[in-house]
Amino acid sequence: MVISWKPGKQDNIELFIKPRRGFTRKLLYHAANGHLRSPVVIFSGPHGTSIDMDEYESVLMVASGFGIAAHLSSLKKLIYGYNARLGRTRRIRVVWQIRNQG
């Protein structure tokens, strides 16, 4: 999941990856051992239509578990817009269901 966002040109990408089997497990291994200098990455998406959330005064985001990662780049954009007085959003509510705090 891409979680990075910044205004203007983006020079790098922040990824939030839940290692499972195969490719994501290999990424974890290489990252833990400092072997990721120029990894090959394959992206898919975005899918569907995109909505400019900064046009709304209040935004509600609902996620469970790892699904929170999908909201992180939008949260960064909304907070930037608020601080720079570029958007209309004044209230953000995040409901995040997790199994345990550990």
N, C-alpha and C positions, 0 to 999 in steps of 0.2 A: 504494500500500500504506500503510495506517495504521500508524505505528510509535510513536505516543504512548501512554503509560499513566501514570496517577498514581492514588493512592487518593482516593476521594471524587469530587466533581463535577469534570468536566474542562471548562475554559473555552476551550481551543483544541485543535486537532488538528494533529499533525505528520504530514506525508505524505512518503513516499519515492517519487519518480516517475522512471521511466526514459523520457526523451523519445524518441519515435519519430516518427510522422507525426500530422497532425491535431491533436486536442485537446491531447495531451501536449506537442507541439512549441509550440503557442500558449501553454501555461502557462509553459514555459521562457522564451519570448520576453518575456512580460509580467513574470515574476518578475525576469529579468535587467535589465529597464528600470524596475523599481520601480512597475509599474502594478497590482499586485495588492493592493488594499485590501479589497475584499469580493467575492472571486471566487464564481462559481456552481460548486458541486461536486455531482457525482452519485455516490452510493455504492451498491454492490451487496454484499449479504452481511450477516453471516457465513453461510456455507453449511455444512451438516453439523452434527454435534454438537460441543460444546466440552467439553474435558477440563480439570479443575483440576489443573494440573501440580504445584502446590505441595503436593499430598497425597503426593507421592513423594519419597523421600530422594535419589535420583539421577535426573537427567534427561539424555537424550542428544538433541541436535538435529542434524539433518543437512540441509545445504543446498548448492546449487551456484549460483554467480553471483549474480544479482539476487534469487534465492530467499531469501537471508539476511534480506531485509526482512520477510518473514513471521514471523520469529522475534524481531524486536527488541522489540516490545511485551511479548511473553511473558518475554523476558530481563529487561526492566525490572521487571516484576511479581515475578518470582522473586527478583531481587536485593533489591528492597524488602522482600519477605516475610522473607528471610533476615536482613537488617539490623534489621527491626522484630520479629523472632522470632515471626512470624505463621504461617509455613509450615513444612513438614517438610523441604524441600529443602536438602541440604547440599553436593551435588556437581552441577555442570552441566558437561557436555562438549559443545562445539560443534565439529562437523566441517564445514568450509566449503571446498568445492572451487572454486578460481578458476583461470582460464586463465593469468594472469600477474600479477605483483605490481604492475605499472604501472597 
